[in-house]
Amino acid sequence: MRILLARHGETEWNRAGRYQGQEDIPLSDTGAKQALRLGERLHDVRIDRAVASPLARAYDTARLALGEARADMLEVDQGLMEIAHGTWEGKLASEIRESDPERLAAWRDTPDKVQMPGGESLKQVLERAWPAFAAACEGLGPEDTLLVVSHDAVNRVLLCRVLGLPLFRLWTFRQAPATLNLLEGPDPQHLEVLRLNDCAHHTLLFGEAVHRAL
């Protein structure tokens, strides 16, 4: 089976660099355009199943990427929601650096050991996201293609699991807005990563395709 694992398009909080977890922030105009570009890239790709986080920025990215003819196939799974940042939600890194500097430093150096204040840890995210991902794959045949549209932290923990990386290594690759990862294999336990953080549909090779807060 083939799995197209995408991240949602940009939001205004992404642009500003605000920590954006389970707050339901909509796509910005730029984010909607990125999702449409993703749709153009997937226009001629057969998609047999599509699952997204219920948060609007992921759900709307998925619908725009699928296009009107395929939008009704989209399902949602709560397990794919972004990490709950707790009291960090909506704040800039500079604001968190003033109020919670030690945890912010740990989030950059040892993210697998951080419990978000009033929120989740990466381990907790993986424990709910992987079953959701596996459920989305269930019953797919060798030639079937699944589209999953989720979030930065969710994609990172899923990819760490697929790549056999410990969670503290999740900063060693990027997940830009409306990016695309391509995975292939017979089942979720035996996947290979063919493409990682592919943004060719909306960003030049050496263009800016980064996030400012997670």
trRosetta pair geometry for C-beta under 8 A, 3 or more apart (Angstrom, degrees):
i j d omega theta_ij theta_ji phi_ij phi_ji
1 137 6.5 144 91 -153 158 94
1 140 4.3 60 -109 122 144 126
1 141 6.8 133 -81 86 93 29
1 142 6.3 -108 -51 -128 57 25
1 143 7.8 -28 -103 40 52 11
1 144 5.1 -21 -124 69 95 85
1 145 7.2 166 -172 -89 75 31
1 146 6.5 29 166 -4 120 106
1 184 7.1 -176 88 -145 42 57
1 185 6.9 -23 53 70 74 49
1 186 7.2 95 9 -140 82 20
1 187 7.8 72 23 -83 117 32
2 144 7.3 -160 32 100 75 42
2 145 4.4 -19 72 -109 106 80
2 146 7.2 177 91 25 54 67
2 182 6.9 -23 -167 -163 97 90
2 183 7.3 147 -161 81 48 52
2 184 5.3 -17 -104 -99 67 85
3 137 7.0 -38 -83 -95 125 105
3 145 7.5 173 -82 -158 27 58
3 146 4.9 -15 -114 67 73 102
3 148 6.4 3 -173 5 101 113
3 182 7.4 147 79 -157 56 42
3 183 4.2 -14 59 62 106 102
3 184 7.4 -170 19 -74 75 37
3 191 7.0 -26 25 -134 130 136
4 42 7.1 81 -166 -108 169 128
4 45 7.5 82 -55 137 149 152
4 47 7.5 -60 25 -109 134 107
4 145 6.6 34 -12 178 104 102
4 146 6.9 -168 28 93 71 50
4 147 4.7 -18 69 -109 112 68
4 148 7.0 168 86 26 57 64
4 180 6.2 -30 -165 -156 91 100
4 181 7.5 142 -163 73 42 51
4 182 6.2 -14 -104 -102 62 68
5 148 5.0 -10 -113 67 66 107
5 150 7.2 -26 -166 24 85 108
5 155 6.0 139 154 -130 114 99
5 158 6.8 -156 -148 102 150 141
5 159 7.5 173 105 -67 156 96
5 180 7.5 129 73 -162 49 48
5 181 4.2 -25 67 65 100 105
5 182 7.7 -167 24 -73 79 21
5 183 6.2 39 -9 -3 116 114
6 38 6.4 80 -141 -159 147 148
6 61 6.9 -154 123 137 124 125
6 62 7.7 154 70 -89 127 73
6 65 6.8 126 71 -86 173 172
6 147 6.9 -3 5 -168 115 88
6 148 7.0 168 26 87 69 53
6 149 4.8 -21 74 -107 103 74
6 150 7.5 138 79 24 52 60
6 178 6.7 -8 -176 -157 109 44
6 179 6.6 174 -148 84 63 47
6 180 5.2 -18 -98 -100 88 65
6 181 7.3 -171 -74 21 39 71
7 61 7.9 -41 125 141 38 169
7 149 7.5 113 -140 -159 7 67
7 150 6.7 -48 -109 78 54 58
7 151 6.4 65 -141 -142 86 19
7 152 6.0 51 -136 -73 135 56
7 155 5.5 -69 -75 -21 97 152
7 175 5.0 123 -51 164 147 103
7 176 7.0 165 58 84 139 35
7 177 6.3 -118 107 -132 113 28
7 178 6.5 -90 81 -44 77 14
7 179 5.0 29 28 40 109 87
8 11 7.7 19 121 -35 121 100
8 27 7.1 -134 171 -86 106 97
8 31 7.0 15 150 -167 84 122
8 35 7.6 -18 -161 -81 58 112
8 53 7.6 -70 -46 47 121 121
8 55 7.7 -75 -52 95 158 106
8 57 4.2 81 165 136 153 91
8 58 4.3 -94 -67 -85 120 58
8 60 7.8 64 -145 61 109 79
8 61 4.3 -170 -133 -13 67 149
8 149 6.3 87 -73 170 69 101
8 150 7.5 -101 -26 112 87 17
8 151 6.4 -7 8 -94 108 62
8 177 6.9 -44 102 -147 55 76
8 178 7.0 -33 148 -69 24 60
9 27 5.1 40 78 -134 111 117
9 28 7.6 -129 128 45 102 72
9 30 7.2 -172 167 113 111 64
9 31 3.1 131 124 -169 105 76
9 32 6.3 170 92 -50 159 23
9 33 7.6 147 -157 54 147 49
9 34 4.0 154 -127 69 110 115
9 35 4.4 -87 -34 -41 134 91
9 38 7.7 -139 -68 -4 102 129
9 57 6.9 -136 58 -174 66 88
9 61 5.0 169 -4 -102 88 112
9 64 7.9 -18 -13 61 136 143
9 177 5.2 57 -156 172 38 107
9 178 4.3 24 -92 -55 72 109
10 14 4.7 -134 -152 77 73 141
10 15 6.1 70 175 -53 119 89
10 27 7.1 82 77 -153 48 75
10 28 5.3 -41 110 38 90 114
10 30 4.9 -17 67 98 131 106
10 31 3.8 -142 61 -74 58 90
10 34 6.1 99 5 4 90 145
10 177 4.1 3 -58 -140 73 168
10 178 7.3 -56 -18 -11 71 102
11 14 4.7 110 50 0 69 99
11 15 7.2 -132 98 -3 42 86
11 20 6.5 144 63 -139 138 167
11 25 4.6 82 -178 125 154 116
11 26 6.6 144 -127 90 105 34
11 27 5.9 -102 -90 -119 72 30
11 28 5.4 137 -148 -23 28 89
11 31 5.7 15 -64 -44 44 157
11 57 5.4 -55 -62 -109 120 140
12 15 5.5 -51 -149 36 37 114
12 16 6.2 29 154 -13 68 108
12 25 7.0 -128 46 -179 81 121
12 28 5.0 127 -54 -81 67 113
13 16 5.8 -58 -141 44 33 105
13 17 8.0 -109 169 52 55 16
13 18 4.0 -80 -159 62 89 113
13 19 7.9 -62 170 65 119 19
13 20 4.4 121 114 -74 138 126
13 23 7.6 105 -47 86 168 128
13 25 5.0 -40 4 -159 128 171
13 90 7.1 -84 -126 -115 128 53
13 213 7.7 -80 152 58 86 131
14 17 7.7 33 177 -69 28 31
14 18 7.8 -72 -50 46 21 74
14 20 6.6 -59 -61 10 68 150
14 28 7.6 -121 46 -4 105 123
14 31 7.5 111 37 -75 139 122
14 177 6.2 84 167 -73 163 126
14 211 6.0 -75 -153 -137 98 88
14 212 7.0 126 -179 31 54 90
14 213 7.4 -152 -127 43 46 91
15 28 6.4 33 -20 -33 129 163
15 30 7.4 102 -72 43 126 140
15 212 7.8 44 -175 18 13 129
16 92 7.2 -90 143 -89 94 100
16 212 7.6 -140 101 72 29 139
17 92 5.6 50 103 -133 100 85
17 93 6.4 -66 157 0 113 98
17 212 3.4 -69 -105 118 89 130
17 213 4.7 117 -174 -31 57 110
18 90 5.4 -14 180 -156 127 32
18 91 6.4 140 -149 67 81 17
18 92 5.9 -57 -96 -74 64 58
18 213 5.9 -138 88 46 13 162
19 85 4.8 173 151 -175 120 167
19 88 4.5 -33 94 142 161 100
19 89 5.9 -114 102 -109 97 28
19 90 6.8 -39 65 18 76 21
19 91 5.5 0 25 57 110 72
19 92 7.8 -175 -10 -91 81 13
19 93 7.6 116 -48 -66 98 63
19 96 7.2 62 -23 -44 137 140
19 213 4.9 -117 -76 160 54 127
19 214 7.3 106 -128 -141 77 11
20 23 6.1 -96 -149 56 68 106
20 25 5.7 -65 -146 21 123 141
20 82 7.1 -2 121 125 73 167
20 85 7.5 96 70 0 9 142
20 89 7.1 71 -118 -145 29 74
20 90 7.6 76 -90 -71 61 44
20 213 6.8 103 3 94 82 114
21 82 5.0 -166 -162 113 49 111
21 83 5.4 -80 -134 93 104 61
21 84 5.0 103 156 -135 140 26
21 85 3.6 -169 -36 -2 133 90
21 86 7.6 35 26 -1 164 41
21 88 7.4 88 -22 80 124 95
21 89 5.3 -86 29 -95 104 99
21 116 7.6 105 -87 -177 155 168
21 119 6.4 -71 -156 -136 172 141
22 55 6.9 -137 -145 -84 55 129
22 81 5.7 35 -110 166 98 123
22 82 5.9 -166 -70 67 57 89
22 83 7.9 -117 -38 103 87 27
22 84 4.9 -14 -7 -101 124 76
22 85 7.6 -172 9 15 75 73
22 89 7.4 -61 47 -102 66 137
23 89 5.1 134 -30 -173 119 124
23 90 6.3 82 -37 -54 166 93
24 55 5.4 -155 -119 -144 75 81
24 56 5.3 80 -179 4 96 103
24 57 7.8 -178 -166 -9 54 87
25 55 8.0 14 38 177 58 114
25 56 7.5 -146 84 60 27 107
25 57 6.0 12 86 -44 71 128
26 56 5.1 -42 -101 113 69 135
26 57 6.2 162 -152 -74 24 78
26 60 7.1 36 -152 10 81 155
27 31 3.6 -144 -161 100 91 124
27 32 4.8 120 125 -56 134 75
27 35 6.7 -44 -129 -14 158 133
27 56 7.4 -125 -13 129 77 92
27 57 5.3 136 -61 -129 70 74
27 60 5.4 -123 -8 91 124 134
27 61 6.6 143 -78 -62 132 82
28 31 4.6 102 45 4 69 103
28 32 7.2 -130 94 -4 39 84
29 32 5.8 -52 -150 34 32 111
29 33 6.6 32 151 -18 63 105
30 33 5.7 -57 -152 37 33 112
30 34 6.4 37 150 -22 66 104
31 34 5.5 -49 -147 33 34 114
31 35 6.5 35 153 -19 65 102
31 57 6.9 -46 166 -149 152 97
31 61 7.2 -74 166 -84 98 102
31 177 6.3 -97 -114 -177 85 135
31 178 7.1 167 -151 -41 64 114
32 35 5.6 -52 -150 35 34 112
32 36 6.5 35 151 -19 64 104
32 60 7.3 -49 -104 141 85 121
32 64 6.4 -175 -156 -96 69 165
33 36 5.6 -52 -149 36 34 112
33 37 6.5 38 150 -21 65 103
33 202 7.4 126 121 -130 86 127
34 37 5.6 -53 -151 34 33 113
34 38 6.5 37 148 -21 64 101
34 61 7.8 -24 95 -127 94 105
34 177 5.7 31 133 128 172 105
34 178 3.6 -171 147 -1 115 158
34 201 8.0 105 -163 102 64 101
34 202 4.8 13 -128 -101 77 173
35 38 5.4 -49 -152 33 35 115
35 39 6.5 41 147 -21 63 102
35 60 6.9 -59 -104 125 176 77
35 61 4.2 -141 -108 -136 123 66
35 64 3.8 68 130 84 120 134
35 65 5.5 -97 -173 -50 80 82
35 178 5.7 -134 -71 -109 52 123
36 39 5.3 -49 -152 33 37 118
36 40 6.6 43 148 -23 65 97
36 64 5.4 -73 -69 170 62 116
36 65 7.9 -138 -91 -81 21 49
37 40 5.5 -44 -150 29 36 114
37 41 6.7 37 150 -18 63 102
37 178 7.0 78 65 149 102 148
37 201 4.4 148 145 145 99 100
37 202 4.3 118 90 -72 159 98
38 41 5.7 -55 -155 35 35 112
38 42 6.3 14 154 -4 68 112
38 61 7.2 31 48 -178 149 92
38 64 7.5 82 60 105 102 95
38 65 4.4 -36 106 -111 111 107
38 178 5.1 -137 -44 -173 127 106
38 180 6.7 156 -134 -59 105 115
38 201 5.6 123 -88 95 46 155
38 202 7.4 -38 -48 -26 72 118
39 42 5.9 -67 -140 49 31 98
39 43 6.5 64 153 -66 65 79
39 64 5.6 -111 -39 141 133 66
39 65 4.4 -158 -72 -137 77 36
39 66 6.8 -57 -117 23 103 18
39 67 5.4 130 -165 -55 124 86
40 43 5.7 -15 -154 -29 32 117
40 201 6.6 157 68 -158 97 116
41 45 7.8 12 129 -12 64 126
41 180 7.3 -118 104 -32 148 160
41 200 7.7 119 -110 83 141 88
41 201 4.1 -77 -44 -94 135 135
42 45 4.6 -67 -157 36 66 122
42 47 6.9 31 173 -46 119 126
42 65 5.8 45 36 175 141 91
42 66 7.7 -49 103 -96 134 36
42 147 7.4 54 -152 -98 155 135
43 67 6.9 70 -114 -38 75 147
45 145 6.6 -123 160 136 100 168
46 145 5.7 130 97 24 74 129
47 50 5.9 35 156 -59 128 102
47 66 6.9 -111 72 -121 156 88
47 70 6.4 76 66 -174 121 152
47 73 7.5 152 113 89 105 150
47 145 5.2 -86 -113 98 48 110
47 146 7.6 87 -158 -124 80 14
47 147 5.1 -5 -146 -20 130 116
48 140 6.8 132 87 -129 135 95
48 144 4.3 -64 34 -156 156 95
48 145 5.5 127 8 52 90 60
48 146 6.8 -48 63 -72 88 56
49 73 7.0 -143 -133 161 36 115
49 75 7.7 -24 -173 18 89 116
49 136 6.7 168 127 -176 129 81
49 140 6.8 -106 16 -88 133 108
49 144 7.2 32 4 169 101 119
49 145 7.9 -177 34 96 68 47
49 146 4.9 -17 71 -115 99 79
49 147 7.3 -169 97 29 51 68
50 62 6.0 143 168 -175 119 117
50 66 5.9 -13 -93 -84 173 131
50 70 7.2 100 -12 149 145 108
50 73 5.3 91 28 107 107 100
50 74 4.7 -50 101 -102 116 65
50 75 6.9 147 90 21 61 70
50 146 7.4 164 -86 -165 37 57
50 147 4.3 -6 -115 64 85 107
50 148 7.8 -176 -155 -73 52 34
50 149 7.6 16 -174 -3 94 102
51 74 7.4 149 -96 -160 24 62
51 75 5.0 -26 -107 74 75 92
51 76 7.0 139 -162 -108 68 18
51 77 5.5 16 -179 -5 117 114
51 80 7.0 150 137 -27 100 154
51 132 7.7 -176 148 164 140 94
51 136 4.3 -110 18 -119 155 127
51 146 7.2 -8 13 -174 100 103
51 147 7.4 164 27 89 55 61
51 148 5.4 -10 69 -111 90 74
51 149 7.7 -174 96 26 45 68
52 58 4.9 170 -179 138 103 98
52 59 5.0 143 112 -98 137 52
52 61 7.4 165 -136 66 137 86
52 62 3.9 -111 -67 -24 142 155
52 74 6.0 -4 6 -168 114 111
52 75 7.6 158 23 84 67 43
52 76 5.7 -40 73 -107 73 70
52 77 7.7 156 75 24 26 75
52 80 6.7 -150 167 96 30 149
52 148 7.2 158 -88 -163 47 46
52 149 4.2 -9 -113 62 98 99
52 150 7.1 -172 -151 -69 56 54
53 58 3.8 51 54 72 103 158
53 59 6.7 -107 86 -46 61 75
53 76 6.9 17 152 -152 15 90
53 77 7.3 -59 -98 67 40 66
53 78 8.0 62 -146 -133 65 23
53 80 4.0 -130 -78 109 77 99
53 81 5.1 127 -151 -88 112 44
53 82 6.9 49 -153 -29 163 69
53 149 6.9 -105 16 105 80 72
53 150 5.1 102 -31 -126 111 62
53 151 6.1 25 -24 -26 161 99
53 154 7.2 162 -67 15 129 167
54 58 7.6 36 44 69 14 113
54 59 6.1 19 -154 -57 30 126
54 76 4.3 74 -80 -179 81 139
54 77 7.6 -159 -34 57 88 22
54 78 6.2 -12 1 -90 125 60
54 80 7.9 128 -4 66 64 94
54 81 6.7 -28 40 -78 84 98
55 58 5.2 68 70 19 87 104
55 59 6.6 -179 81 -9 35 96
55 81 5.9 108 -27 -129 111 83
55 82 6.5 -15 0 0 160 100
55 151 7.4 33 49 -62 140 123
56 59 5.6 -61 -131 45 30 108
56 60 5.5 23 172 -15 70 113
57 60 6.4 -49 -132 40 20 105
57 61 6.4 26 157 -22 55 109
58 61 5.7 -54 -147 34 30 113
58 62 6.4 30 155 -20 64 105
58 80 7.2 -166 146 126 162 114
58 149 4.9 159 -173 127 85 95
58 150 5.8 16 -136 -123 141 22
58 151 6.2 -73 -69 -56 128 80
59 62 5.8 -57 -154 34 29 111
59 63 6.6 24 152 -16 65 106
59 74 7.4 115 -155 153 75 140
59 76 6.4 -13 -100 -95 111 117
59 149 7.6 153 -82 92 23 125
60 63 5.7 -52 -144 37 36 110
60 64 6.2 33 157 -16 67 107
61 64 6.0 -60 -147 41 28 107
61 65 6.0 25 156 -19 65 112
61 149 5.2 -176 92 -173 108 141
61 178 6.4 -155 -147 -99 125 84
62 65 5.7 -59 -144 39 28 110
62 66 6.1 25 158 -18 65 109
62 74 5.4 123 128 -129 124 133
62 147 6.8 140 -141 129 96 119
62 149 3.9 -153 -71 23 99 149
63 66 5.8 -55 -143 38 29 109
63 71 4.6 45 -149 -137 84 109
63 74 6.0 -75 -81 -16 75 162
64 67 7.6 33 179 -70 31 41
65 147 7.1 -175 111 -174 128 146
65 149 6.9 161 28 -78 143 138
66 69 7.9 -139 147 68 82 61
66 70 4.1 -125 175 92 100 103
66 71 5.0 145 92 -84 123 54
66 73 6.9 -162 -157 51 147 100
66 74 6.2 -136 -12 -57 160 110
66 147 7.1 176 -79 73 95 162
67 70 5.6 59 63 29 83 94
67 71 6.7 -129 92 -44 32 88
68 71 5.7 -35 -134 -4 28 120
70 73 5.4 -37 -179 18 74 119
70 74 8.0 92 135 -39 75 85
71 74 6.0 -34 -174 -4 51 117
76 80 7.8 -131 -169 46 64 119
77 80 5.0 79 81 -3 94 106
77 132 4.4 144 141 -156 138 116
77 135 7.0 153 -121 76 148 125
77 136 6.8 -105 -17 -61 153 108
78 81 5.9 -17 -173 -19 55 114
78 128 7.8 -62 113 170 81 126
78 132 7.6 -144 69 -97 49 138
79 128 4.4 -154 -140 157 86 86
79 129 5.5 161 156 -99 90 36
79 131 6.1 -112 -145 76 162 86
79 132 2.9 -176 84 -48 131 133
79 133 7.8 -120 115 -20 123 63
79 135 7.9 101 39 28 148 127
80 129 6.1 89 -104 -129 47 85
80 132 5.2 -146 -47 127 79 150
80 133 7.5 114 -88 -62 97 74
80 148 7.1 -151 -122 -172 144 102
80 150 4.5 -114 -177 -109 106 109
80 151 7.4 142 159 6 75 90
80 154 5.8 85 -163 -173 61 159
81 84 7.9 31 123 -55 116 81
81 151 7.3 20 173 -2 31 137
81 154 7.5 159 90 -64 23 139
82 150 7.7 149 -73 171 65 79
82 151 3.7 -103 -88 142 91 175
82 152 7.1 35 -129 38 109 76
82 153 6.0 94 -159 39 75 107
82 154 6.2 -107 -107 -22 47 109
83 116 6.8 136 155 -24 108 147
83 119 6.8 70 156 161 83 124
83 120 5.2 -135 -159 68 80 117
83 122 7.2 -33 -104 -94 138 55
83 125 4.9 -45 -92 -81 90 137
83 151 7.5 -149 3 106 68 136
83 153 4.1 -26 -12 85 118 160
83 154 7.2 -170 -34 -50 75 72
84 89 8.0 -42 -170 -60 60 118
84 116 6.3 -176 101 77 67 144
84 118 7.7 -104 141 120 110 67
84 119 3.8 -165 113 -148 83 91
84 120 4.6 97 44 -7 91 100
85 88 4.1 -91 161 71 109 104
85 89 4.8 143 75 -64 108 70
85 116 5.2 -130 -147 -159 37 145
85 119 5.0 -97 151 -81 6 168
86 89 6.8 -171 81 -17 21 95
86 116 4.5 165 8 136 114 99
86 117 4.6 -166 111 88 143 53
86 118 3.1 137 -153 75 113 81
86 119 3.1 -121 -30 -27 92 93
86 120 7.8 175 -36 2 97 51
87 91 7.9 25 139 -13 63 135
87 117 4.7 -39 30 99 110 113
87 118 5.0 91 -26 28 85 131
87 119 7.7 -133 9 -23 55 102
88 91 5.4 -101 -166 41 54 118
88 96 5.7 23 -128 -98 98 131
88 100 7.5 -89 -84 49 98 149
88 116 6.3 -94 14 -158 122 105
88 117 6.7 117 -28 43 88 96
88 119 7.2 -59 27 -6 100 145
89 119 7.9 142 -40 -74 99 133
91 95 4.5 -122 -170 81 103 128
91 96 5.3 115 121 -51 131 91
92 95 4.7 98 57 3 79 101
92 96 7.2 -150 95 -2 43 85
92 213 7.3 -117 -138 -82 46 141
93 96 5.6 -57 -147 41 36 109
93 97 6.1 45 151 -30 68 104
93 104 6.9 123 -157 -154 81 133
93 212 7.7 -122 -11 154 122 85
93 213 6.0 -158 -45 -106 97 99
94 97 5.5 -46 -146 28 31 118
94 98 7.1 30 153 -18 59 101
95 98 6.0 -56 -160 31 34 110
95 99 6.6 3 155 4 67 113
96 99 6.1 -72 -140 52 34 94
96 100 5.2 -44 -171 53 77 100
96 101 7.8 142 135 -80 65 43
96 103 7.9 -90 173 81 108 99
96 104 5.0 133 128 -79 111 131
97 100 7.8 -61 -87 64 12 57
97 101 5.3 47 -166 -102 53 83
97 104 5.6 -100 -89 72 59 166
98 101 7.2 47 -79 -56 6 96
100 103 4.7 -31 162 42 105 114
100 104 5.8 117 104 -27 83 95
100 117 6.7 -119 -114 -19 154 141
101 104 5.7 -60 -145 38 31 112
101 105 6.3 31 159 -19 68 105
102 105 5.8 -53 -150 35 30 110
102 106 6.4 28 152 -16 64 107
103 106 5.5 -54 -147 39 35 112
103 107 6.2 45 150 -29 66 101
103 114 6.2 109 -165 -139 85 111
103 117 7.0 49 154 -36 176 104
104 107 5.4 -47 -149 27 33 117
104 108 7.0 25 154 -11 61 103
105 108 6.0 -62 -158 39 34 106
105 109 6.0 5 156 1 70 117
106 109 5.9 -69 -132 52 32 95
106 110 5.2 -44 -164 56 77 91
106 111 7.5 139 138 -85 66 37
106 113 6.3 -89 177 82 118 102
106 114 5.2 148 115 -79 109 106
107 111 5.3 45 -162 -106 48 81
107 114 5.0 34 -88 -63 70 171
108 111 7.1 57 -67 -60 8 94
108 171 7.2 60 -155 -76 57 162
110 113 4.5 -2 136 25 112 117
110 114 7.1 140 100 -34 73 89
110 168 5.8 -31 -142 -124 54 121
111 114 5.6 -53 -153 18 45 119
111 122 6.0 72 136 -32 95 140
111 167 6.8 -117 93 140 93 92
111 168 6.0 154 45 -123 76 57
111 170 6.3 -81 73 47 143 113
111 171 6.9 133 -9 -32 138 107
112 121 7.8 58 -170 176 42 104
112 122 5.5 -78 -114 54 55 134
112 123 7.0 75 -162 -45 79 92
112 166 6.7 -42 -58 155 160 94
112 167 3.9 122 -97 88 111 109
112 168 4.3 -76 -2 -60 118 78
112 170 8.0 134 -60 1 88 111
113 168 7.7 18 -13 -87 86 110
114 121 6.4 165 91 -125 51 82
114 122 7.5 65 58 -11 84 96
115 119 7.5 166 167 75 63 68
115 120 7.5 -98 -151 161 66 19
115 121 4.8 -45 -100 -67 64 100
116 119 3.1 -30 97 69 123 115
116 120 5.6 17 29 48 116 41
116 121 7.0 -168 0 -71 76 43
120 124 4.3 -130 -162 81 102 130
120 125 5.6 111 132 -53 137 83
121 124 4.8 101 54 4 75 100
121 125 7.2 -133 99 -4 44 85
122 125 5.4 -51 -150 34 38 114
122 126 6.4 37 153 -18 68 103
122 153 7.0 -130 -113 -172 84 110
122 157 5.7 176 -173 -90 92 123
122 167 4.8 146 119 -178 139 139
122 170 7.1 -159 -140 -6 148 153
123 126 5.8 -54 -149 37 31 110
123 127 6.3 34 152 -24 64 107
123 167 6.8 -111 -67 -23 68 167
124 127 5.5 -52 -145 33 32 115
124 128 6.9 14 160 -4 64 104
125 128 6.5 -72 -157 44 29 95
125 129 5.6 13 159 -12 70 122
125 153 5.9 -64 -167 135 169 113
125 154 6.3 -131 175 -94 117 64
125 157 5.3 151 104 -1 111 163
126 129 5.8 -62 -125 46 28 103
126 130 5.6 27 178 -23 69 111
126 157 4.3 -132 -79 167 91 131
126 158 7.6 173 -122 -67 78 50
126 160 7.8 -68 -98 68 130 115
126 161 6.5 144 -148 -55 117 123
126 167 7.0 -107 -35 -90 142 127
127 130 7.0 -34 -122 28 15 105
127 131 7.7 9 164 -5 45 107
128 131 6.6 -63 -159 39 32 104
128 132 6.6 29 151 -17 66 113
129 132 5.6 -61 -152 40 35 113
129 133 6.1 37 153 -22 70 107
129 150 7.5 80 -145 -154 118 155
129 154 4.9 -179 -122 -147 147 92
129 157 6.1 104 60 83 144 122
129 158 5.9 -104 133 -63 123 98
130 133 5.5 -53 -144 37 33 113
130 134 6.1 33 157 -19 67 106
130 157 7.8 -97 -50 126 92 104
130 158 6.7 164 -89 -108 69 77
130 161 6.0 125 -99 -78 121 176
130 188 7.8 128 -170 163 84 142
131 134 5.6 -53 -140 39 32 111
131 135 6.1 36 157 -22 65 105
132 135 5.7 -53 -147 35 29 112
132 136 6.6 32 152 -21 62 104
133 136 5.8 -55 -154 32 30 112
133 137 6.7 25 150 -16 63 107
133 148 6.7 25 -123 -125 82 162
133 158 5.7 137 -72 -125 160 126
133 188 6.4 124 122 -128 98 136
134 137 5.7 -60 -153 37 35 111
134 138 6.8 56 147 -49 64 91
134 188 4.7 -92 -107 6 79 166
135 138 5.5 -29 -155 -5 38 121
136 146 5.9 119 144 -169 102 140
136 148 6.0 95 124 -89 164 112
137 140 5.5 -77 -170 14 57 125
137 146 6.2 -97 -98 -18 62 167
137 187 6.9 116 140 -156 134 55
137 188 5.0 159 44 -54 162 101
140 144 4.1 -142 -165 81 90 137
140 146 6.0 -68 -91 -45 153 114
141 144 4.6 106 50 -17 71 109
142 186 6.9 -22 -103 -116 88 70
150 154 4.3 -99 154 93 130 135
150 155 5.6 161 81 -54 111 83
150 158 7.7 91 60 -4 157 143
151 154 4.6 81 57 17 83 110
151 155 6.6 -155 86 -9 35 90
152 155 6.2 -63 -150 36 19 106
152 156 6.4 16 157 -18 60 111
152 175 4.9 159 -134 84 67 123
152 211 6.0 -24 -103 -15 147 171
152 214 4.9 -116 116 -108 142 129
153 156 5.6 -57 -147 36 32 114
153 157 6.4 25 160 -15 68 104
153 170 7.8 44 -140 160 63 151
153 214 5.9 158 -59 -172 91 115
154 157 6.3 -58 -147 37 28 102
154 158 6.3 26 156 -15 64 110
155 158 5.8 -61 -148 40 30 111
155 159 6.0 25 158 -16 68 111
155 175 4.8 136 86 -128 136 153
155 181 6.9 146 -165 3 117 139
156 159 5.9 -58 -144 40 27 107
156 160 6.3 32 155 -23 64 104
156 170 4.2 73 164 -163 121 116
156 173 7.6 171 -124 73 87 92
156 175 5.9 -117 -59 -14 87 136
157 160 5.5 -47 -146 33 34 115
157 161 6.6 38 152 -21 63 101
157 167 6.4 4 -120 -121 86 102
157 170 6.6 -22 -73 -101 55 140
158 161 5.7 -55 -156 33 32 112
158 162 6.5 28 150 -15 66 106
159 162 5.5 -52 -144 39 37 111
159 163 5.8 23 160 -8 70 113
159 165 7.8 5 121 35 73 123
159 170 7.9 117 71 -128 99 84
159 173 7.1 -90 121 71 147 139
159 175 8.0 -178 1 -72 145 119
159 181 6.6 -98 -90 -155 122 167
159 193 7.0 59 -147 -94 95 137
159 196 7.3 99 -149 -130 141 104
160 163 6.0 -65 -138 49 26 101
160 165 4.3 -95 -147 73 76 98
160 166 7.1 -48 -176 104 121 13
160 167 5.6 96 138 -99 165 52
160 169 6.4 143 -123 71 111 93
160 170 5.4 -57 -58 -84 131 88
161 164 7.8 29 179 -69 25 31
162 183 6.4 -78 -150 -123 158 136
162 191 4.9 -50 -143 78 113 118
162 193 6.2 112 123 -54 128 102
163 193 6.3 -10 -78 -14 96 137
165 169 4.3 -103 175 72 118 135
165 170 7.4 145 114 -69 127 56
165 172 7.5 -136 -157 45 153 130
166 169 5.5 98 66 -1 70 103
167 170 5.8 -10 -171 -28 56 114
169 172 4.9 -24 179 2 82 126
170 173 7.7 -74 -170 44 44 79
173 196 6.0 -56 -167 163 142 129
173 197 6.2 -163 169 -23 99 131
174 179 7.6 166 121 -73 86 166
174 197 4.9 80 81 -125 81 154
174 209 7.4 117 130 109 142 89
174 210 6.5 -78 -145 -116 141 70
174 211 7.6 166 -160 11 97 91
175 179 5.6 -152 -164 49 55 142
175 181 7.9 -41 -116 -39 94 120
175 197 6.0 -122 -96 -98 40 97
175 211 7.4 -3 80 -10 69 130
176 179 4.4 109 59 -55 76 119
176 197 6.0 90 6 -160 92 97
176 199 5.1 -18 73 -69 139 140
176 203 7.1 -41 134 1 158 157
176 209 3.8 3 -135 157 161 93
176 210 6.2 -62 -105 -80 97 21
176 211 6.6 -174 -122 -35 48 83
177 209 7.3 -133 39 -161 74 76
177 211 6.9 126 -40 -80 82 92
178 199 7.1 93 91 -128 80 89
178 201 7.5 -100 137 78 114 114
178 202 6.1 38 93 19 133 147
179 197 5.0 -31 -169 -143 144 54
179 198 6.4 127 -170 56 81 42
179 199 5.1 -53 -108 -72 80 89
179 209 7.1 109 -79 165 106 123
180 195 6.6 6 113 113 87 129
180 198 4.6 -48 71 69 89 98
180 199 7.4 155 17 -78 79 41
180 201 7.3 63 -6 6 130 123
181 193 6.7 -44 -175 -145 105 99
181 195 6.0 -175 -148 95 40 76
181 196 5.5 21 -122 -117 96 46
181 197 6.8 15 -77 -39 90 39
181 198 7.0 149 -84 12 37 92
182 193 7.4 113 80 -165 56 54
182 194 4.4 -51 99 67 107 104
182 195 3.9 53 23 32 104 103
182 198 7.2 9 -9 9 98 140
183 191 4.5 9 178 -179 116 125
183 192 6.8 159 -155 76 65 40
183 193 5.8 -33 -100 -100 78 54
183 194 6.8 174 -98 11 22 85
184 191 6.7 144 73 -152 26 73
184 192 5.5 -22 63 56 80 91
184 194 5.8 41 1 -27 108 124
185 188 7.7 122 85 -97 124 13
185 190 4.6 -175 -179 107 128 69
185 191 3.8 -133 11 -100 140 47
185 192 5.8 138 -63 4 102 71
186 190 5.4 4 46 76 90 124
187 190 5.6 56 54 31 77 94
187 191 7.9 -108 91 -50 36 81
188 191 6.3 -22 -152 -31 35 118
193 196 5.6 35 165 -64 126 102
195 198 4.4 -11 167 -33 121 134
197 209 7.7 139 171 118 102 126
198 201 8.0 66 133 -4 87 89
199 202 5.9 -68 177 57 86 81
199 203 4.1 7 129 37 119 118
199 207 7.8 -120 106 70 125 111
199 209 4.5 161 66 -147 172 159
200 203 7.2 -81 -98 61 19 66
200 205 7.7 15 -107 -80 84 65
202 209 7.8 125 90 -107 91 116
203 207 4.1 -152 -176 77 87 130
203 208 7.1 -123 -144 69 122 40
203 209 4.2 45 -164 -67 177 122
204 207 3.7 111 50 -37 81 113
211 214 6.1 62 110 -40 137 101
